[in-house]
Amino acid sequence: MRGDIFRRMFGGGAAVLVASALLVAAGGASASAAALQETEPNDHYSTANQLPLGATIQGATGGTAASDADFFAFDVPADGRVGIDLRFPAGLAAGKAYDVVIEDQKGGSFFSWSVTTADAAGEYLRAQPIFLAAGGYVVIIAASDDRPIWNQPYTLSVTSTPELVETEPNEGKADDLPLGSTMHGTTFLLGGRDSDSYVFDVPQDGRVSIDLRFEAGLPSGPGYGVLVYRDDGTLYSWQVDASASDGSFLRDQATFLAAGRYHLLITGSADRATWGKEYTLVVTATPGAVETEQNDDFARADALPLGRQIHGSMLGIGDRDQDFFAIDMPAAGAVRLDLTYPAGMGDADTHHVSVFDAKRAVITTFTLNGRDADGKRLRSTPIPLPAGRAYVRVLGDYTWASWATEYVLSATRVSVPGSTVTRLAGTDRYSTAVAISRASFQPGVPVAYVSSGLDFPDALAGAPVAAMNGAPILLVRPTSIPSAVTAELKRLTPKRIIVLGGAGVVSEKVRTRLDALTSGSATRLAGADRYATSAAISRASFPSASVVYLANGSGFADALSGAPVAGMKKGPVLLVKRDSIPASVARELIRLSPSEVVVLGGDGAISHRVTDRLPLTTEYTVRWLFGEDRYGTSADISQASFARQPSVAYIANGLTFPDALAGAVVAGMQRGPVLLVAAGSIPAEVRTELQRLKPHKIVVLGGTGVVSEKVKAQLAQFAIP
């Protein structure tokens, strides 16, 4: 608000007052011999009364006109905190007393307040955080004859304390913020919105801490918007809640910056509880090897020297952040990535890590979760890289627990000992499942799944769920538990056990015995038949799903290769007949209402009569994955679902199901395909797919009776360590 606005609001006539007489008569503000007296007319910058800092001036708004505005000029010798002390008689009728405005002497408005008659002692204005740069200012006291304060006396004093403070207007012209210094500020300006801009210098690459504190006890809701940016774009953005007064929210954000000059913008508005409240701001920097935003594409990748650690975080201005790092390999060889981060993030995804070659083609991808915080999973999988440049991308989402949390990344050259083709097998189907479990799961799993070793449908539907939950599938007989399985369950100490299928395939007697092998209980997921059981497993495990996989319930081969993909994509496998959809499965499809349906196998396994009659009312697409036979279908599923050079590929016999049932779970967890072979040969389609994949490791599921040593030896040519 400018001075000419005051003249229009309150008139231009001078008040004719005997101020001293009024002050003597007033009970709420006593006259002082040392006090200055306002001299009318003082309703403009040119006629403003001079008010020395620390002095008290006596005045009153009144006179013959309907309004009066008193201008007082004061000088601030150094940047600092300004105090306004305005007092007037107590006991007046409730209502508005004064409009108080601070402007510079050129008419630029900074602050404005409405003072009520309840504020007679001056506490309200004295409590306001007022920060001004060195210079000349006016304080304007205005009222009108319809207010209880009219013709009442007041006393006014202004003080100034030098401090490091924001200096309004500082939205376009930033205040300097030395590292480690405490800046005082407030979001409060005419217009109901204020942005305070600061500039700070980071001397070396490192982690930057922002400490923003303000009044405690404010209600939860938007407090401040905070941006960190430089001339070429915004790097970080936060919304600070009004209840987060101790500054811990921003201090906990893992913020990394390269050496250079940066801007920090704090924004508030009149509809926020922080409006008009004082804040303090401190920025510090700790040098180190860090990611330097914006490193969100190949062209701006940070260098990751072999053998050195770099610190980073998933944090940016959007819903996702991706950090790119460049590795230069002096010669072809294998590297071991190590990515560690704080424990305690649960079982949900935390980081997606991808490795690319110099042509930016994907070599391999890992999806990490809270259980991988110690870095062991990445370290256990050497990644072959050609000579020259390769890239590592770390990607995160703001909904993940890892958002804004520091990680430490390194890449180290390693030699890969031993064979790249291994076998997981036991003396029979039950002990083979145990061997797969022992090689893949540590004690303390959240859940273990148990299914019949004599038939496949229930385990096929359960495999994607087990992969999602990081849990093994073990096989039992209908009426007994093999001793090897009992021993494995004792080793695993699962918190609960889930039996897949009804009492006809795994008896109640077995389920009861399983109760003794868990700290929780052994429960059952089952339906009236294999189709209903697949629907029951889906209903219990998927609140929703954007994709659903359909497999023929009378054959196992297509679903064996599809189960790992379903686990990766977090979609259920539902079983159907060749030409029809069982009612239980139809109901589950209606409940899930997926946007994509993937059919595993060709028309010989699931006909178009099924896809033409899908009971879906929302928009969806149908995708078919199939080959000329079960081997070609496994290759087609792999090609459609896996990038080149996955960390592992699993090989199983295409004519028997038991060994691959347990392996499909681990394949889904490790994001590797299951490819089917004959006992004594590798089908051509599978050879072609293995040549494309070039996996780092190949694991054969089952003994030499199902996949011969000859086939195992031939597989070695496709693995690249």
C-alpha positions in Angstrom: 0.0 0.0 0.0 1.4 3.3 -1.0 1.1 6.8 0.6 -1.3 8.1 -2.1 -3.6 5.2 -1.3 -3.6 6.4 2.3 -4.6 9.9 1.3 -7.5 8.5 -0.8 -8.6 6.3 2.1 -8.2 8.8 4.9 -8.4 12.2 3.3 -5.8 15.0 2.9 -6.8 17.4 5.7 -4.4 18.0 8.6 -5.6 17.1 12.1 -5.9 20.0 14.5 -5.0 18.5 17.8 -3.7 19.5 21.2 -1.9 16.2 21.5 -0.4 16.8 24.9 -3.8 17.6 26.4 -5.3 14.4 25.0 -2.4 12.4 26.3 -2.8 13.8 29.8 -6.4 13.0 29.7 -5.9 9.4 28.5 -5.5 6.7 31.0 -3.8 4.1 28.8 -0.9 6.1 27.5 0.8 8.6 29.8 2.7 11.7 28.6 6.4 11.8 29.0 8.5 15.0 29.1 11.1 13.3 27.0 8.6 12.1 24.3 8.5 13.7 20.9 5.2 15.1 19.5 3.8 14.5 16.1 3.3 17.6 14.1 0.5 17.9 11.6 0.3 17.8 8.7 2.3 14.6 8.4 0.3 12.6 5.9 2.9 12.3 3.2 6.5 11.3 2.8 7.4 14.9 2.3 5.9 16.0 5.6 6.7 12.9 7.6 7.9 13.5 11.2 11.4 12.3 11.9 11.5 9.4 14.4 15.0 8.6 15.8 15.5 5.0 16.7 14.7 4.3 20.3 12.8 7.6 20.8 9.1 7.7 21.7 6.8 10.0 19.8 3.3 10.9 20.9 0.5 11.3 18.5 -3.2 10.8 17.7 -5.3 10.1 14.7 -8.2 12.6 14.7 -9.2 16.0 13.6 -11.9 17.5 11.3 -11.5 15.1 8.4 -13.0 11.6 8.4 -9.6 10.0 8.4 -6.0 10.6 9.3 -2.7 9.0 8.4 0.5 9.9 10.3 3.8 9.4 8.5 7.0 8.9 10.6 10.4 8.6 9.0 13.2 6.5 10.5 16.6 5.3 9.4 18.0 1.7 9.8 21.8 2.0 10.1 22.5 -1.7 9.4 20.5 -4.8 8.2 18.6 -6.2 11.1 15.5 -6.8 13.1 13.2 -3.8 13.6 10.8 -3.5 16.5 7.6 -1.4 16.3 6.0 -0.5 19.7 2.6 1.2 19.3 0.5 1.8 22.5 -2.8 3.5 23.1 -5.5 3.6 25.8 -6.9 0.3 27.0 -10.6 -0.3 27.6 -11.9 1.0 24.3 -14.8 -0.7 22.5 -13.9 -3.8 20.6 -13.0 -3.2 17.0 -10.3 -2.2 14.6 -7.9 0.5 15.8 -5.1 1.2 13.3 -3.7 0.2 10.0 0.0 0.2 10.3 2.3 0.0 7.2 6.0 0.1 6.7 7.3 1.5 3.4 10.5 2.8 2.0 10.8 6.5 1.4 10.0 6.0 -2.3 6.6 4.5 -1.6 7.5 0.8 -1.8 5.4 -1.1 0.6 6.8 -3.9 2.7 4.6 -4.8 5.7 1.0 -4.1 6.7 -0.9 -5.0 9.9 -4.4 -4.3 11.2 -4.2 -3.5 14.9 -7.3 -3.9 17.1 -8.3 -2.2 20.3 -7.4 -5.3 22.2 -3.7 -4.6 21.3 -3.4 -1.5 23.4 -0.3 -2.6 25.2 1.6 -3.0 22.0 2.4 -6.7 22.3 1.0 -7.6 18.9 3.3 -5.4 16.9 6.3 -6.0 19.1 5.9 -9.8 18.5 6.0 -9.3 14.7 9.3 -10.5 13.0 10.2 -7.4 11.0 13.5 -7.5 9.0 14.8 -4.5 7.0 18.0 -3.7 5.1 19.9 -0.6 6.0 18.1 2.5 4.6 15.3 5.0 5.1 11.7 4.0 5.8 8.4 5.4 7.0 5.9 3.8 9.3 2.3 5.0 8.7 -0.3 5.0 11.4 -3.8 5.4 10.0 -7.4 5.4 11.3 -10.8 6.8 10.5 -13.5 8.5 12.6 -15.7 5.4 12.7 -13.2 3.6 14.9 -13.0 3.6 18.7 -9.5 4.9 18.5 -10.4 8.1 16.8 -9.1 11.2 18.7 -7.3 8.8 21.2 -3.6 9.3 21.8 -0.9 6.8 21.0 2.8 6.4 21.6 5.2 5.0 19.0 8.8 3.9 19.1 11.0 2.1 16.6 14.1 0.1 17.4 16.7 -1.8 15.3 19.0 -4.6 16.2 21.7 -5.6 13.6 21.5 -9.3 12.6 21.9 -11.4 9.5 18.3 -11.0 8.1 16.5 -11.2 4.9 16.1 -7.8 3.3 12.8 -7.2 1.5 12.1 -7.1 -1.4 14.3 -10.2 -1.9 12.3 -12.3 -4.4 14.2 -11.0 -7.4 17.3 -9.8 -5.7 18.6 -12.6 -3.5 20.2 -12.1 -0.1 23.6 -13.6 0.4 23.6 -16.6 2.8 27.1 -17.5 4.0 27.4 -21.3 4.8 27.0 -22.0 8.5 25.4 -18.6 9.3 21.9 -18.2 10.7 19.6 -16.2 8.6 16.4 -14.7 10.1 13.4 -14.2 7.9 9.6 -14.3 7.6 7.1 -14.9 4.8 5.0 -11.8 5.2 4.3 -9.1 2.6 1.5 -7.1 1.2 -0.4 -9.1 -1.4 -0.7 -12.3 0.6 2.3 -14.1 -0.9 6.0 -13.8 -0.2 9.0 -15.5 -1.6 12.4 -15.0 0.0 15.4 -15.7 -2.2 18.9 -16.5 -1.0 22.1 -17.3 -2.7 24.8 -19.5 -1.3 28.1 -20.9 -2.6 29.2 -24.5 -2.3 33.1 -24.6 -2.4 33.4 -28.3 -3.3 31.1 -31.2 -4.4 29.4 -32.6 -1.3 26.3 -33.1 0.8 24.3 -29.9 1.7 22.2 -29.6 4.8 19.3 -27.2 4.9 18.0 -26.3 8.4 14.8 -24.4 8.4 13.2 -23.9 11.8 10.1 -21.9 13.0 7.5 -21.6 15.7 6.4 -24.9 17.2 2.8 -25.9 17.8 1.4 -24.8 14.5 -1.4 -27.0 13.0 -0.5 -29.5 10.3 -0.8 -28.3 6.8 1.2 -26.5 4.1 3.9 -24.4 5.7 6.7 -23.4 3.3 7.6 -24.2 -0.3 11.4 -24.7 -0.6 13.3 -24.8 -3.9 17.0 -25.2 -4.6 18.0 -24.1 -8.1 20.7 -22.7 -10.2 20.5 -20.7 -13.4 20.1 -23.7 -15.6 17.1 -25.2 -13.7 15.5 -26.4 -10.5 17.3 -29.2 -8.7 15.2 -29.9 -5.5 11.7 -29.0 -4.4 10.0 -29.6 -1.1 6.7 -28.8 0.8 7.5 -28.3 4.5 4.5 -29.0 6.8 3.6 -26.3 9.3 4.0 -28.9 12.1 7.6 -29.7 11.1 9.0 -26.8 13.1 12.3 -28.4 14.4 13.9 -28.5 10.9 14.5 -32.2 10.9 12.5 -32.8 7.7 14.8 -30.8 5.5 17.9 -31.8 7.4 17.1 -35.5 6.8 16.8 -34.9 3.0 19.9 -36.4 1.3 20.8 -33.3 -0.8 23.9 -33.4 -3.0 25.3 -30.5 -5.0 28.4 -29.9 -7.1 30.7 -26.9 -6.4 29.0 -23.7 -7.5 26.5 -21.0 -6.7 22.9 -21.9 -5.9 19.6 -20.2 -5.1 17.3 -21.2 -2.3 13.7 -19.9 -2.4 11.3 -20.0 0.6 7.7 -19.3 -0.3 4.7 -18.7 1.9 1.2 -17.3 1.6 -1.4 -15.8 3.9 -3.5 -19.0 4.0 -0.7 -20.9 5.8 -0.1 -21.1 9.5 3.5 -20.0 9.0 2.5 -16.7 7.5 4.0 -13.8 9.5 6.1 -16.2 11.7 9.8 -15.9 12.1 12.0 -18.6 10.7 15.7 -19.3 10.9 17.7 -20.7 8.0 21.1 -22.3 8.0 22.9 -24.0 5.1 26.0 -26.2 5.6 28.1 -28.2 3.1 30.2 -31.3 3.7 32.7 -32.1 0.9 32.6 -35.6 -0.6 32.3 -37.8 -3.7 28.7 -37.3 -4.6 26.2 -37.4 -7.4 25.7 -33.9 -8.9 22.2 -33.1 -10.1 21.0 -32.9 -12.7 22.5 -36.3 -13.7 19.2 -37.7 -15.1 20.4 -38.9 -18.6 23.3 -40.5 -20.3 24.8 -37.2 -21.5 25.0 -35.8 -17.9 26.1 -39.0 -16.2 28.5 -38.5 -13.2 31.8 -40.4 -13.4 32.0 -43.5 -11.3 35.7 -44.4 -11.1 36.3 -48.1 -10.5 36.9 -48.8 -6.8 35.6 -45.5 -5.5 32.4 -44.8 -3.6 29.9 -42.2 -4.6 27.0 -40.9 -2.5 23.6 -40.1 -3.9 19.9 -40.1 -3.3 16.6 -40.5 -5.0 15.4 -36.9 -4.8 14.3 -34.4 -7.3 11.6 -32.0 -8.4 9.2 -34.6 -9.9 7.6 -37.9 -8.9 10.7 -39.9 -9.9 14.5 -39.4 -9.9 17.1 -41.3 -11.9 20.8 -40.9 -11.4 23.2 -41.9 -14.2 26.8 -42.9 -13.6 29.5 -43.6 -16.2 32.0 -46.4 -15.8 35.1 -46.6 -18.1 36.5 -50.1 -18.5 40.1 -50.2 -19.7 39.5 -53.8 -20.9 36.6 -56.2 -21.0 35.8 -57.8 -17.7 33.4 -58.2 -14.9 32.4 -55.6 -12.3 30.7 -56.0 -9.0 28.2 -53.2 -8.1 27.7 -52.4 -4.4 24.6 -50.3 -3.5 23.9 -49.9 0.2 21.3 -47.8 2.0 19.7 -47.7 5.4 17.9 -50.8 6.7 14.3 -50.9 7.8 12.5 -50.0 4.5 10.4 -53.2 4.4 9.7 -55.5 1.5 8.6 -52.9 -1.0 10.7 -51.7 -3.9 13.5 -49.2 -3.0 15.7 -48.9 -6.1 15.8 -50.0 -9.7 19.4 -50.5 -10.9 20.1 -50.9 -14.6 23.4 -51.3 -16.4 23.8 -50.2 -20.1 26.5 -50.6 -22.7 28.1 -47.8 -24.6 25.2 -47.9 -27.2 22.8 -47.5 -24.3 21.3 -51.0 -24.7 20.3 -52.6 -21.4 22.7 -55.2 -20.1 20.9 -56.2 -16.9 18.4 -54.8 -14.4 17.9 -55.4 -10.7 14.9 -54.4 -8.6 16.0 -53.9 -5.0 13.8 -53.7 -1.9 14.3 -53.1 1.8 15.8 -56.5 2.4 18.7 -55.6 0.0 19.9 -52.6 2.0 23.2 -54.3 2.9 24.2 -54.6 -0.8 24.7 -58.3 -0.7 22.4 -59.1 -3.6 24.1 -56.8 -6.1 27.6 -57.8 -4.9 26.7 -61.5 -5.4 26.1 -61.0 -9.2 29.2 -60.0 -11.2 28.3 -58.1 -14.4 30.4 -58.6 -17.5 31.2 -55.4 -19.3 33.0 -54.8 -22.6 35.9 -52.5 -22.9 35.0 -48.8 -23.1 32.1 -46.9 -21.5 29.2 -48.4 -19.6 26.5 -46.7 -17.6 24.7 -47.4 -14.3 21.3 -46.0 -13.7 19.7 -45.8 -10.2 16.0 -45.0 -10.3 13.5 -44.3 -7.5 10.0 -43.1 -7.0 8.8 -40.6 -4.4 6.3 -43.1 -3.0 9.1 -45.5 -2.1 10.7 -45.5 1.4 14.1 -44.8 -0.2 13.0 -41.4 -1.4 15.4 -38.6 -0.1 17.5 -41.3 1.6 21.2 -41.5 1.0 22.7 -44.5 -0.8 26.4 -45.4 -1.4 27.3 -46.8 -4.8 30.6 -48.3 -6.0 31.8 -50.5 -8.9 34.8 -52.8 -8.5 36.5 -55.1 -11.1 36.4 -58.7 -10.2 37.4 -62.1 -11.6 34.6 -64.6 -11.8 35.7 -68.0 -10.5 34.1 -71.3 -11.4 31.6 -72.4 -14.0 28.9 -70.1 -15.3 26.5 -73.1 -15.6 25.4 -74.7 -12.4 22.8 -77.3 -11.4 20.3 -77.4 -8.5 19.1 -80.9 -7.9 18.2 -83.5 -5.3 17.5 -87.2 -5.4 13.9 -86.6 -6.3 11.4 -83.8 -7.0 11.0 -83.0 -3.3 14.7 -82.7 -2.5 15.2 -80.7 -5.7 12.7 -78.1 -4.5 14.6 -78.2 -1.2 18.0 -77.7 -3.0 16.5 -74.7 -4.8 15.2 -73.3 -1.5 18.5 -73.7 0.3 20.4 -72.0 -2.5 18.0 -69.0 -2.6 16.5 -68.3 0.8 17.9 -67.4 4.2 16.2 -68.4 7.5 13.4 -66.1 8.7 11.4 -65.9 5.5 8.0 -64.2 6.0 6.1 -67.1 4.5 6.7 -70.5 2.8 4.3 -72.0 0.3 3.6 -75.8 0.2 2.0 -77.6 -2.7 1.5 -81.1 -4.0 4.5 -82.7 -5.8 2.2 -84.9 -7.8 0.4 -82.3 -9.7 1.2 -78.8 -11.0 -1.9 -76.4 -11.2 -1.9 -75.1 -7.6 1.8 -74.4 -7.5 1.7 -72.7 -10.9 -0.9 -70.2 -9.7 1.1 -69.7 -6.5 4.5 -69.2 -8.1 4.0 -65.4 -9.0 2.7 -64.7 -5.4 5.7 -66.5 -3.9 8.1 -64.6 -6.1 6.5 -61.3 -5.1 6.7 -62.2 -1.4 10.3 -63.5 -1.6 9.1 -66.9 -0.4 9.9 -70.5 -1.5 7.6 -73.2 -2.8 8.2 -76.7 -1.3 6.6 -79.9 -2.4 4.9 -82.5 -0.3 3.0 -85.8 -0.8 -0.7 -85.8 -0.4 -0.6 -87.5 3.1 3.0 -87.0 4.2 5.9 -84.5 4.4 9.2 -85.8 3.0 12.0 -85.6 5.6 14.1 -83.3 3.5 11.2 -80.8 3.3 10.7 -81.0 7.1 14.4 -80.2 7.6 14.2 -77.3 5.2 11.2 -75.8 6.9 13.0 -76.1 10.2 15.9 -74.2 8.7 13.8 -71.5 7.1 11.7 -70.9 10.3 8.9 -69.2 8.3 6.5 -66.9 10.1 3.6 -68.7 8.4 2.9 -71.4 5.9 0.3 -71.4 3.1 -0.9 -74.6 1.6 -1.8 -74.3 -2.1 -4.8 -76.5 -3.0 -7.5 -78.4 -1.3 -7.5 -81.4 1.0 -7.6 -83.7 -2.0 -4.1 -82.8 -3.0 -2.6 -81.9 0.4 -4.5 -83.5 3.3 -5.6 -81.9 6.5 -3.2 -84.3 8.2 -0.3 -82.7 6.4 -1.5 -79.2 7.0 -1.8 -79.9 10.8 1.8 -81.2 10.8 2.9 -78.1 9.0 1.5 -76.0 11.9 4.4 -77.3 14.1 7.0 -76.0 11.5 6.1 -72.3 11.7 6.0 -69.7 14.4 2.6 -68.7 13.1 0.0 -71.0 11.5 -0.4 -73.2 8.4 -3.4 -72.0 6.4 -4.9 -73.1 3.1 -5.7 -71.3 -0.2 -8.1 -73.6 -2.2 -11.1 -73.8 -4.4 -13.4 -76.5 -5.6 -11.0 -77.3 -8.4 -7.8 -76.2 -9.9 -9.5 -73.2 -11.6 -11.2 -72.1 -8.5 -8.0 -72.5 -6.6 -6.1 -70.2 -9.0 -8.9 -67.7 -8.4 -8.7 -68.1 -4.7 -4.9 -67.5 -4.7 -5.4 -64.4 -6.8 -8.2 -63.0 -4.7 -6.1 -63.5 -1.5 -3.0 -62.0 -3.0 -3.9 -59.2 -5.4 -6.1 -56.3 -4.2 -5.8 -55.1 -7.8 -3.8 -55.9 -10.9 -3.2 -54.0 -14.1 -2.2 -57.2 -15.9 -3.5 -60.8 -15.7 -1.9 -64.0 -17.2 -4.1 -66.8 -18.5 -2.8 -70.3 -18.8 -4.4 -73.6 -19.7 -5.2 -75.5 -16.5 -4.6 -78.9 -18.2 -1.0 -78.3 -19.2 2.0 -76.9 -17.2 4.6 -75.9 -19.8 3.4 -72.4 -20.8 2.6 -71.4 -17.3 6.1 -72.5 -16.1 7.7 -69.9 -18.3 5.1 -67.3 -17.7 5.1 -67.5 -13.9 8.4 -65.6 -13.4 7.2 -62.8 -15.6 3.8 -62.6 -13.7 5.8 -62.4 -10.5 7.9 -59.5 -11.9 4.9 -57.7 -13.2 2.8 -58.3 -10.1 0.0 -60.0 -11.9 -1.8 -63.3 -11.1 -1.8 -66.5 -13.2 -5.4 -67.6 -13.7 -6.2 -71.0 -15.1 -8.8 -71.5 -17.9 -10.0 -74.3 -20.1 -9.1 -74.3 -23.8 -12.5 -73.1 -25.0 -14.1 -71.6 -21.9 -13.6 -69.6 -18.7 -14.7 -71.3 -15.5 -17.2 -69.2 -13.5 -14.8 -68.8 -10.5 -12.2 -67.4 -12.8 -14.7 -65.1 -14.6 -15.7 -63.6 -11.3 -12.1 -63.0 -10.4 -11.4 -61.3 -13.8 -14.4 -59.0 -13.2 -13.1 -58.1 -9.7 -9.6 -57.4 -10.9 -10.7 -55.5 -14.1 -7.2 -55.5 -15.6 -6.2 -53.2 -18.5 -4.1 -56.0 -20.1 -4.6 -59.8 -20.4 -1.6 -61.9 -21.5 -2.4 -65.3 -22.9 0.4 -67.9 -22.3 0.4 -70.3 -25.2 -1.1 -70.5 -28.7 -4.6 -71.4 -30.0 -3.9 -75.1 -29.2 -3.7 -74.2 -25.5 -6.3 -71.3 -25.2 -8.6 -70.6 -28.1 -9.9 -67.3 -29.3 -13.3 -68.3 -27.9 -11.8 -67.6 -24.5 -10.4 -64.2 -25.3 -13.6 -63.2 -27.3 -15.7 -63.9 -24.2 -13.6 -62.2 -21.5 -16.1 -60.8 -18.9 -14.5 -57.3 -18.8 -16.5 -54.1 -19.1 -13.6 -51.7 -19.0 -11.1 -51.1 -21.8 -8.4 -53.7 -22.0 -5.9 -55.2 -24.5 -5.1 -58.9 -25.2 -1.5 -60.0 -25.8 -0.5 -63.5 -26.9 2.8 -65.1 -26.1 3.4 -68.4 -27.9 5.6 -70.4 -30.2 5.2 -73.5 -32.3 5.4 -75.7 -29.3 6.1 -75.4 -25.5 9.8 -74.8 -26.2 9.1 -72.0 -28.7 6.5 -70.5 -26.3 9.1 -70.4 -23.5 11.5 -68.6 -25.9 8.7 -66.1 -27.0 7.8 -65.3 -23.4 11.5 -64.7 -22.6 12.1 -62.5 -25.6 9.0 -60.4 -24.8 9.9 -60.0 -21.2 13.7 -59.9 -20.6 16.4 -57.6 -21.8 19.8 -58.8 -22.9 22.3 -60.1 -20.4 20.1 -60.8 -17.4 21.9 -61.9 -14.3 20.6 -65.5 -14.6 18.5 -67.8 -16.8 16.9 -71.0 -15.5 16.7 -74.2 -17.6 14.1 -76.9 -17.0 12.8 -80.0 -18.7 9.8 -79.2 -20.8 8.1 -82.6 -20.3 8.1 -82.7 -16.5 6.9 -80.0 -14.1 8.2 -80.6 -10.5 11.7 -79.2 -10.8 10.6 -76.0 -12.5 7.8 -75.3 -10.0 10.2 -74.2 -7.3 12.6 -72.7 -9.8 10.0 -70.4 -11.3 9.7 -68.6 -8.0 13.4 -67.9 -7.8 13.5 -66.8 -11.4 10.8 -64.3 -10.8 12.7 -62.9 -7.8 15.9 -62.6 -9.7 14.2 -61.3 -12.9 15.5 -64.2 -15.0 13.6 -66.4 -17.6 12.7 -70.0 -17.3 13.5 -71.7 -20.7 12.5 -75.3 -21.5 14.7 -77.9 -23.0 14.5 -81.6 -23.8 16.4 -84.0 -21.6 19.1 -84.5 -24.2 19.0 -81.5 -26.5 18.4 -77.7 -26.7 15.6 -76.8 -29.1 16.5 -74.3 -31.8 14.2 -71.6 -30.6 15.7 -71.8 -27.1 19.2 -71.7 -28.6 18.3 -68.5 -30.5 16.9 -66.9 -27.4 20.0 -67.9 -25.3 22.2 -66.3 -27.9 20.2 -63.1 -27.7 20.1 -63.1 -23.9 23.8 -63.9 -23.1 22.9 -64.4 -19.4 25.7 -64.0 -16.9 24.8 -67.3 -15.3 22.7 -70.3 -16.2 21.1 -72.6 -13.6 19.8 -76.1 -14.5 16.8 -77.2 -12.5 16.8 -80.9 -11.7 19.1 -83.9 -12.0 20.8 -85.5 -15.0 17.7 -87.6 -15.6 15.7 -84.5 -16.6 18.5 -82.3 -18.1 21.6 -84.3 -19.1 25.2 -83.4 -18.5 25.5 -83.0 -22.3 22.9 -80.3 -22.4 24.5 -78.6 -19.3 27.9 -78.6 -21.1 26.3 -77.1 -24.3 24.7 -74.3 -22.2 28.1 -73.0 -21.2 28.6 -71.4 -24.6 25.7 -69.0 -24.0 26.7 -67.6 -20.6 29.0 -64.6 -20.4 30.4 -64.1 -16.8 
